């Protein structure tokens, strides 16, 4: 393997890591993408006028060299959604029809019974209730009647597709070792990590560089370049006012605001389509996330939300205290992503881009 890259969300999700993944792939042309998805999170990418919203597939398909997608053993899969996304992507991008999707046999499957458990309560405040926590619980409990791994569902229609292959760890390792350029994508965000977030207002998995590598089954020795995705104003998922659910706090140096406060339209979450909560920048969060995850390059997204160039410049400078800001995003399309990491040009360059979007 000649090179590898890993993309992690450093806040509470929805920072635009799907956009970053698509952008980086369009530049580096990875031949293999590793991912460990779950249906409580989605990646969104606007590319060539088409909006892609994936729960099961990565968004690094923008490169011309892609030949393999590996869904690692830490995945929690909705097989119906996976089946649909593979078909749709093949219809939209012809060359994807020649890309093999490798699914690890020990990945877990989210079933109707898991969704039913969460629909009836007993989940964390702010949960998307997609059955992920219940499926993860069943996998961990290892009960004698448990049958929620991929190896128990080989009769599902998705596995009749000749471009979908179920693999074991030995085969997975060989795919990684044979790869020339590997891109590793992740879902959700560090601020929602069950180990490091504001428990119980977290997801059911750890969201760190170390855990992402474990979930995709990356062999020891892969040393990827680590890209951290941030947004100017972090978000959390909606409160469910009708049931008294609060989706969680922010860091002490941040405060909750409204979209009207910054002159923006209300955003909705990718999966549940509920209104997102929005907060001011937290330097504490940025420093913690960069230290914990060894972030080497940052992507500062939603830069177009800045109310002035000075505000954007201030956050850019503060994030540069934690790591190097290499890219900024000013909109949902790949063409809205800009490289800003040349020190001598950065200030003037960023100001010119800001003026373009205002």
C-alpha positions as CSV (number, residue, x, y, z in Angstrom):
1,X,0.0,0.0,0.0
2,X,1.5,3.3,-1.1
3,X,-0.9,5.7,0.7
4,X,-4.0,5.9,2.9
5,X,-6.2,8.6,4.3
6,X,-8.8,8.5,7.1
7,X,-11.7,11.0,7.5
8,X,-13.3,11.6,10.9
9,X,-16.0,14.1,12.1
10,X,-14.6,16.0,15.0
11,X,-17.8,17.4,16.3
12,X,-21.4,16.0,16.7
13,X,-21.8,14.8,13.1
14,X,-23.1,16.5,10.0
15,X,-19.9,18.5,9.4
16,X,-19.8,17.5,5.8
17,X,-17.4,14.6,6.0
18,X,-19.3,13.0,3.0
19,X,-18.4,16.1,1.0
20,X,-14.8,16.0,2.1
21,X,-14.6,12.3,1.3
22,X,-15.9,12.9,-2.2
23,X,-13.5,15.8,-2.7
24,X,-10.4,14.0,-1.5
25,X,-11.3,10.9,-3.6
26,X,-11.6,13.1,-6.7
27,X,-8.0,14.3,-6.1
28,X,-6.2,11.2,-4.9
29,X,-8.2,8.5,-6.8
30,X,-8.3,5.7,-4.2
31,X,-8.7,2.2,-5.5
32,X,-10.2,0.9,-2.2
33,X,-12.5,2.5,0.3
34,X,-13.1,1.1,3.8
35,X,-16.2,1.9,5.7
36,X,-18.1,0.6,8.7
37,X,-21.6,2.3,8.4
38,X,-24.8,2.1,10.5
39,X,-28.2,3.3,9.4
40,X,-28.5,5.9,12.1
41,X,-26.1,8.2,10.1
42,X,-25.8,9.3,6.6
43,X,-23.3,10.8,4.2
44,X,-24.5,13.5,1.7
45,X,-22.7,14.5,-1.5
46,X,-23.7,16.9,-4.3
47,X,-21.7,15.9,-7.4
48,X,-22.2,16.8,-11.0
49,X,-25.7,18.1,-10.2
50,X,-26.8,14.9,-8.5
51,X,-27.4,14.6,-4.7
52,X,-26.3,11.4,-3.1
53,X,-27.5,10.5,0.4
54,X,-26.0,7.2,1.6
55,X,-26.4,5.3,4.8
56,X,-24.6,2.2,3.8
57,X,-22.1,3.2,1.1
58,X,-19.2,5.7,1.3
59,X,-19.1,8.8,-0.8
60,X,-15.5,8.5,-2.1
61,X,-16.8,7.1,-5.4
62,X,-15.8,10.3,-7.2
63,X,-12.3,9.0,-8.1
64,X,-11.8,7.1,-11.4
65,X,-9.7,4.3,-9.9
66,X,-12.2,2.8,-7.4
67,X,-12.4,-1.0,-7.7
68,X,-13.3,-2.1,-4.1
69,X,-15.5,-1.0,-1.2
70,X,-14.9,-2.9,2.0
71,X,-17.7,-2.8,4.7
72,X,-15.8,-3.9,7.7
73,X,-16.6,-6.2,10.6
74,X,-17.7,-3.3,12.8
75,X,-20.5,-2.4,10.4
76,X,-24.1,-2.5,11.4
77,X,-26.0,-3.0,8.1
78,X,-29.5,-2.5,6.9
79,X,-29.3,-5.0,4.0
80,X,-32.4,-3.6,2.3
81,X,-30.9,-0.1,2.2
82,X,-27.5,-1.5,1.1
83,X,-29.2,-3.4,-1.8
84,X,-31.0,-0.3,-2.9
85,X,-27.9,2.0,-2.7
86,X,-25.7,-0.4,-4.7
87,X,-28.4,-0.6,-7.4
88,X,-29.0,3.2,-7.5
89,X,-25.3,4.1,-7.6
90,X,-24.7,1.7,-10.4
91,X,-27.5,3.4,-12.4
92,X,-26.2,6.8,-11.7
93,X,-22.4,6.1,-12.2
94,X,-21.9,3.4,-14.8
95,X,-18.3,2.6,-13.7
96,X,-19.5,1.7,-10.2
97,X,-21.1,-1.4,-11.8
98,X,-17.5,-2.8,-12.0
99,X,-16.7,-2.1,-8.4
100,X,-16.8,-5.0,-5.9
101,X,-18.5,-4.4,-2.6
102,X,-16.9,-6.7,0.0
103,X,-18.9,-7.3,3.2
104,X,-17.3,-8.9,6.2
105,X,-19.2,-12.0,7.4
106,X,-19.1,-10.8,11.0
107,X,-20.7,-7.4,10.4
108,X,-24.0,-7.1,12.2
109,X,-27.4,-6.8,10.6
110,X,-30.0,-4.4,11.8
111,X,-33.4,-6.1,11.7
112,X,-37.1,-5.2,12.2
113,X,-36.9,-6.6,15.7
114,X,-34.2,-4.1,16.6
115,X,-36.1,-1.2,15.2
116,X,-39.2,-2.3,17.2
117,X,-37.2,-2.4,20.4
118,X,-36.1,1.2,20.0
119,X,-39.4,2.4,18.7
120,X,-40.9,1.4,22.1
121,X,-38.4,3.4,24.1
122,X,-35.4,2.5,26.1
123,X,-33.0,4.3,23.9
124,X,-30.6,7.2,24.6
125,X,-32.1,10.7,24.6
126,X,-31.7,12.0,21.0
127,X,-31.5,8.6,19.5
128,X,-32.5,8.3,15.8
129,X,-34.2,4.9,16.8
130,X,-33.0,3.1,13.7
131,X,-32.3,-0.1,15.7
132,X,-28.6,0.3,15.8
133,X,-28.1,0.2,19.5
134,X,-30.4,-2.9,19.8
135,X,-28.5,-4.7,17.0
136,X,-25.2,-3.9,18.7
137,X,-26.5,-5.1,22.0
138,X,-27.5,-8.4,20.5
139,X,-24.1,-8.9,18.9
140,X,-22.3,-8.2,22.1
141,X,-24.6,-10.5,24.2
142,X,-23.9,-13.5,21.9
143,X,-27.1,-15.3,22.9
144,X,-27.6,-18.9,21.7
145,X,-30.5,-17.8,19.5
146,X,-28.8,-14.7,18.1
147,X,-28.6,-14.6,14.3
148,X,-27.9,-11.0,13.4
149,X,-24.5,-11.3,11.6
150,X,-24.2,-11.2,7.9
151,X,-23.2,-14.8,7.8
152,X,-26.7,-15.7,9.0
153,X,-28.4,-13.7,6.2
154,X,-26.7,-14.9,3.0
155,X,-30.2,-15.5,1.4
156,X,-30.8,-11.8,1.3
157,X,-31.2,-10.5,-2.3
158,X,-28.2,-8.2,-1.9
159,X,-25.9,-11.2,-1.9
160,X,-27.3,-12.4,-5.3
161,X,-25.4,-9.5,-6.9
162,X,-22.2,-11.0,-8.3
163,X,-20.4,-7.7,-7.4
164,X,-21.2,-8.2,-3.7
165,X,-18.9,-10.7,-1.9
166,X,-19.0,-11.9,1.7
167,X,-15.4,-12.2,3.0
168,X,-13.5,-13.3,6.1
169,X,-10.7,-11.5,7.8
170,X,-7.9,-13.2,5.8
171,X,-9.5,-12.0,2.5
172,X,-10.1,-8.6,3.9
173,X,-6.5,-8.2,4.9
174,X,-5.4,-9.2,1.4
175,X,-7.6,-6.6,-0.2
176,X,-6.1,-3.9,2.0
177,X,-2.5,-5.1,1.4
178,X,-3.1,-5.2,-2.4
179,X,-4.6,-1.7,-2.4
180,X,-2.4,1.1,-3.8
181,X,-4.5,4.0,-2.3
182,X,-6.9,3.4,0.5
183,X,-9.5,5.9,1.8
184,X,-11.2,5.2,5.1
185,X,-14.5,6.9,5.8
186,X,-16.3,7.1,9.1
187,X,-19.8,8.0,10.3
188,X,-21.2,10.2,13.1
189,X,-18.8,12.3,15.2
190,X,-16.2,12.3,17.9
191,X,-18.5,14.4,20.2
192,X,-21.0,11.5,20.1
193,X,-18.5,8.9,21.1
194,X,-19.9,6.6,23.8
195,X,-16.5,6.8,25.5
196,X,-15.7,10.5,25.1
197,X,-19.0,12.3,24.6
198,X,-21.6,13.6,27.1
199,X,-23.0,10.2,28.2
200,X,-25.9,9.2,27.8
201,X,-26.4,11.7,25.0
202,X,-24.1,9.7,22.7
203,X,-24.2,7.0,20.1
204,X,-23.7,3.3,20.8
205,X,-20.1,3.2,19.4
206,X,-16.8,4.8,20.0
207,X,-16.0,7.4,17.4
208,X,-12.2,7.9,17.3
209,X,-9.4,7.2,14.9
210,X,-8.5,4.0,16.8
211,X,-12.0,2.7,16.8
212,X,-12.6,3.5,13.1
213,X,-9.5,1.6,12.2
214,X,-10.8,-1.4,14.3
215,X,-14.3,-1.2,12.8
216,X,-13.1,-1.3,9.2
217,X,-10.7,-4.1,10.1
218,X,-7.5,-2.2,9.1
219,X,-4.5,-4.4,9.8
220,X,-1.9,-3.1,12.3
221,X,0.7,-1.0,10.5
222,X,-1.7,1.1,8.3
223,X,-0.7,4.7,9.2
224,X,-3.2,6.9,7.4
225,X,-3.1,10.7,7.0
226,X,-5.9,11.8,9.3
227,X,-8.4,14.5,8.1
228,X,-10.7,16.0,10.7
229,X,-14.0,17.6,9.5
230,X,-15.4,20.6,11.4
231,X,-18.2,23.1,10.8
232,X,-18.1,26.8,11.7
233,X,-21.2,26.3,13.9
234,X,-21.4,22.8,15.3
235,X,-24.8,21.1,15.4
236,X,-26.6,18.4,17.5
237,X,-29.6,16.4,16.5
238,X,-33.1,17.6,17.5
239,X,-34.7,17.5,20.8
240,X,-38.0,15.6,20.9
241,X,-40.1,18.0,22.7
242,X,-43.2,15.9,22.7
243,X,-41.5,13.1,24.7
244,X,-39.3,15.4,26.8
245,X,-36.1,14.2,25.2
246,X,-33.1,16.5,25.2
247,X,-30.3,15.6,22.7
248,X,-27.5,16.8,24.9
249,X,-25.2,19.6,26.0
250,X,-22.4,21.5,24.3
251,X,-18.9,22.3,25.5
252,X,-18.6,25.0,28.3
253,X,-17.1,27.5,25.9
254,X,-20.0,27.2,23.4
255,X,-23.6,28.2,23.5
256,X,-26.8,27.3,21.7
257,X,-28.1,29.8,19.2
258,X,-30.8,29.7,16.4
259,X,-30.4,29.6,12.7
260,X,-32.2,32.9,12.5
261,X,-29.4,34.4,14.7
262,X,-26.9,33.8,11.8
263,X,-29.4,34.5,9.0
264,X,-29.6,30.9,7.8
265,X,-32.5,28.5,7.1
266,X,-33.2,25.8,9.6
267,X,-31.4,22.5,8.8
268,X,-32.9,19.1,9.1
269,X,-31.1,15.9,10.1
270,X,-30.2,13.5,7.3
271,X,-31.9,10.4,8.8
272,X,-34.8,11.6,10.8
273,X,-35.5,14.9,9.0
274,X,-35.9,16.7,12.3
275,X,-34.6,20.2,13.0
276,X,-31.0,20.4,14.0
277,X,-29.8,22.4,17.0
278,X,-26.9,24.8,16.3
279,X,-24.1,26.2,18.6
280,X,-21.2,28.6,18.5
281,X,-17.6,27.4,18.0
282,X,-16.0,25.5,20.8
283,X,-12.2,25.7,20.9
284,X,-12.2,23.2,23.7
285,X,-13.9,20.7,21.4
286,X,-11.5,21.3,18.6
287,X,-8.4,20.9,20.8
288,X,-9.7,17.8,22.4
289,X,-10.8,16.1,19.2
290,X,-7.5,16.9,17.4
291,X,-5.5,15.6,20.3
292,X,-7.5,12.4,20.7
293,X,-7.6,11.6,17.0
294,X,-4.2,12.9,15.9
295,X,-5.8,15.1,13.3
296,X,-3.2,16.2,10.8
297,X,-5.3,18.3,8.4
298,X,-8.7,20.0,9.1
299,X,-11.6,20.7,6.8
300,X,-13.6,23.8,8.0
301,X,-17.0,23.5,6.4
302,X,-20.1,25.7,6.3
303,X,-17.7,28.7,6.1
304,X,-20.5,30.4,4.1
305,X,-22.4,30.7,7.4
306,X,-19.9,33.3,8.7
307,X,-21.6,36.7,9.2
308,X,-18.4,38.5,8.4
309,X,-14.9,37.7,7.1
310,X,-13.5,38.6,10.5
311,X,-15.6,35.9,12.1
312,X,-14.5,33.3,9.6
313,X,-10.9,34.4,10.0
314,X,-11.0,34.2,13.8
315,X,-12.3,30.6,13.7
316,X,-9.8,29.7,11.0
317,X,-7.0,31.0,13.2
318,X,-8.3,29.2,16.3
319,X,-8.6,25.9,14.5
320,X,-5.0,26.4,13.2
321,X,-3.9,26.3,16.8
322,X,-5.1,22.7,17.0
323,X,-4.0,21.5,13.6
324,X,-3.5,22.8,10.0
325,X,-6.6,23.9,8.2
326,X,-6.1,22.5,4.7
327,X,-9.5,23.0,3.2
328,X,-12.7,25.1,3.6
329,X,-16.2,24.4,2.4
330,X,-18.5,27.1,1.3
331,X,-21.4,25.0,-0.1
332,X,-22.7,21.5,-0.8
333,X,-20.9,20.8,-4.1
334,X,-17.4,19.6,-4.7
335,X,-16.7,22.9,-6.5
336,X,-17.4,24.7,-3.2
337,X,-14.4,23.1,-1.5
338,X,-11.2,25.1,-1.5
339,X,-7.6,24.4,-0.5
340,X,-6.4,27.1,1.9
341,X,-3.2,25.7,3.4
342,X,-0.6,27.9,1.8
343,X,0.4,30.2,4.6
344,X,1.6,33.2,2.6
345,X,-1.6,33.2,0.5
346,X,-4.2,32.0,3.1
347,X,-5.6,35.2,4.5
348,X,-6.1,37.0,1.1
349,X,-7.2,33.7,-0.5
350,X,-9.9,33.1,2.1
351,X,-11.1,36.7,2.0
352,X,-11.5,36.4,-1.8
353,X,-13.5,33.2,-1.5
354,X,-15.6,34.6,1.3
355,X,-16.5,37.7,-0.8
356,X,-17.4,35.3,-3.7
357,X,-20.1,33.7,-1.5
358,X,-21.4,36.9,-0.1
